[in-house]
């Protein structure tokens, strides 16, 4: 029985039917479930750094722009996520001189995904998590719409 209060499960009936039709017509097999998506989202929401992400919606192959907000902007219900890309590099600017520092979170994220049991692959600085199989490798690694975040010191506007 599905938990109606799951953070990855809610959606209007039309969305659920659209997802079910896309899965059936595309002959997709689920590689993730609500529990696995919930574990990933909960980790990202509680972590000190949330990576940029984008997703592909299964029913229309819509690919989102990159986003960093892990609370309100997520693609619910996650049953409709064909794949989710995570950027593994954190770009920091150290004050007061503005030195740039890059932290690679690849190993940490891969260990997490193995522990959760999600199907994934890394290419360059992006990890793709598959919601469905066979693997859809559209724009992987990303060649379009990837924009590195612009860093502004928090006191710039004071």
KANOR-V99625 format. One record per residue. N is the residue number from 0. RES is the residue in one small letter. PHI is phi in whole degrees, -180 to 180 (999 if undefined). D_CENTER is the distance of its C-alpha to the mean C-alpha in Angstrom with 2 decimals. Layout:
BEGIN
n = [N | N]
res = [RES | RES]
phi = [PHI | PHI]
d_center = [D_CENTER | D_CENTER]
END
This chain:
BEGIN
n = [0 | 1 | 2 | 3 | 4 | 5 | 6 | 7 | 8 | 9 | 10 | 11 | 12 | 13 | 14 | 15 | 16 | 17 | 18 | 19 | 20 | 21 | 22 | 23 | 24 | 25 | 26 | 27 | 28 | 29 | 30 | 31 | 32 | 33 | 34 | 35 | 36 | 37 | 38 | 39 | 40 | 41 | 42 | 43 | 44 | 45 | 46 | 47 | 48 | 49 | 50 | 51 | 52 | 53 | 54 | 55 | 56 | 57 | 58 | 59 | 60 | 61 | 62 | 63 | 64 | 65 | 66 | 67 | 68 | 69 | 70 | 71 | 72 | 73 | 74 | 75 | 76 | 77 | 78 | 79 | 80 | 81 | 82 | 83 | 84 | 85 | 86 | 87 | 88 | 89 | 90 | 91 | 92 | 93 | 94 | 95 | 96 | 97 | 98 | 99 | 100 | 101 | 102 | 103 | 104 | 105 | 106 | 107 | 108 | 109 | 110 | 111 | 112 | 113 | 114 | 115 | 116 | 117 | 118 | 119 | 120 | 121 | 122 | 123 | 124 | 125 | 126 | 127 | 128 | 129 | 130 | 131 | 132 | 133 | 134 | 135 | 136 | 137 | 138 | 139 | 140 | 141 | 142 | 143 | 144 | 145 | 146 | 147 | 148 | 149 | 150 | 151 | 152 | 153 | 154 | 155 | 156 | 157]
res = [x | x | x | x | x | x | x | x | x | x | x | x | x | x | x | x | x | x | x | x | x | x | x | x | x | x | x | x | x | x | x | x | x | x | x | x | x | x | x | x | x | x | x | x | x | x | x | x | x | x | x | x | x | x | x | x | x | x | x | x | x | x | x | x | x | x | x | x | x | x | x | x | x | x | x | x | x | x | x | x | x | x | x | x | x | x | x | x | x | x | x | x | x | x | x | x | x | x | x | x | x | x | x | x | x | x | x | x | x | x | x | x | x | x | x | x | x | x | x | x | x | x | x | x | x | x | x | x | x | x | x | x | x | x | x | x | x | x | x | x | x | x | x | x | x | x | x | x | x | x | x | x | x | x | x | x | x | x]
phi = [999 | -84 | -84 | -69 | -98 | -61 | -69 | -109 | -107 | -75 | 170 | -70 | -57 | -62 | -64 | -61 | -68 | -61 | -65 | -61 | -64 | -63 | -62 | -67 | -69 | -89 | 54 | -85 | -120 | -64 | -110 | -137 | -140 | -58 | -63 | -66 | -61 | -61 | -63 | -63 | -64 | -60 | -60 | -64 | -69 | -100 | -81 | -71 | -136 | -105 | -73 | -66 | -145 | -147 | -143 | -118 | -88 | -68 | -77 | -132 | 61 | -64 | -109 | -73 | -76 | -70 | -141 | -126 | -90 | -100 | -119 | -95 | -98 | -70 | -83 | -87 | -77 | -67 | -62 | -94 | -88 | -71 | -154 | -131 | -99 | -120 | -80 | -99 | -104 | -103 | -102 | -119 | -119 | -89 | -91 | -93 | -93 | 81 | -64 | -92 | -134 | -117 | -112 | -95 | -97 | -53 | -62 | -62 | -68 | -64 | -61 | -62 | -66 | -64 | -61 | -71 | 95 | -89 | -80 | -150 | -151 | -111 | -135 | 54 | -105 | -130 | -106 | -104 | -106 | -92 | -87 | -141 | -118 | -70 | -64 | -96 | -102 | -55 | 51 | -132 | -71 | -60 | -115 | -122 | 50 | -89 | -122 | -66 | -66 | -93 | -101 | -121 | -61 | -64 | -99 | -59 | -96 | -81]
d_center = [25.40 | 22.14 | 21.67 | 21.79 | 20.59 | 17.32 | 14.44 | 12.51 | 15.71 | 17.43 | 18.11 | 21.38 | 23.41 | 23.19 | 19.39 | 19.84 | 22.65 | 20.85 | 18.05 | 20.90 | 22.81 | 20.07 | 19.55 | 23.33 | 24.11 | 21.58 | 22.56 | 19.04 | 18.89 | 16.25 | 14.49 | 12.68 | 14.22 | 14.06 | 15.12 | 12.50 | 9.56 | 11.81 | 12.41 | 8.92 | 8.60 | 12.23 | 12.00 | 9.65 | 11.96 | 14.95 | 14.33 | 16.35 | 13.64 | 10.12 | 8.36 | 7.60 | 4.41 | 5.42 | 5.95 | 9.40 | 11.58 | 14.03 | 17.22 | 17.51 | 15.12 | 13.97 | 11.43 | 10.23 | 11.13 | 9.20 | 8.91 | 9.30 | 10.38 | 8.93 | 11.89 | 13.13 | 10.78 | 8.23 | 9.05 | 11.75 | 13.03 | 10.21 | 13.08 | 12.51 | 9.12 | 10.54 | 7.63 | 3.94 | 4.83 | 5.19 | 8.64 | 11.07 | 13.92 | 15.11 | 17.95 | 20.71 | 24.07 | 26.84 | 29.68 | 32.48 | 32.61 | 29.16 | 28.45 | 24.99 | 23.20 | 20.09 | 18.50 | 16.61 | 14.25 | 13.86 | 16.35 | 15.15 | 11.56 | 13.24 | 15.79 | 13.47 | 11.78 | 15.40 | 16.65 | 14.33 | 15.13 | 11.92 | 12.71 | 11.19 | 12.80 | 12.97 | 14.73 | 15.94 | 13.55 | 10.24 | 8.84 | 7.88 | 7.36 | 9.76 | 10.31 | 13.74 | 16.40 | 18.06 | 15.37 | 14.70 | 14.80 | 14.95 | 14.57 | 13.52 | 13.92 | 13.24 | 16.66 | 16.16 | 15.03 | 13.67 | 15.51 | 15.98 | 16.32 | 19.99 | 21.38 | 24.20 | 26.26 | 26.25 | 30.02 | 30.15 | 31.20 | 33.73]
END
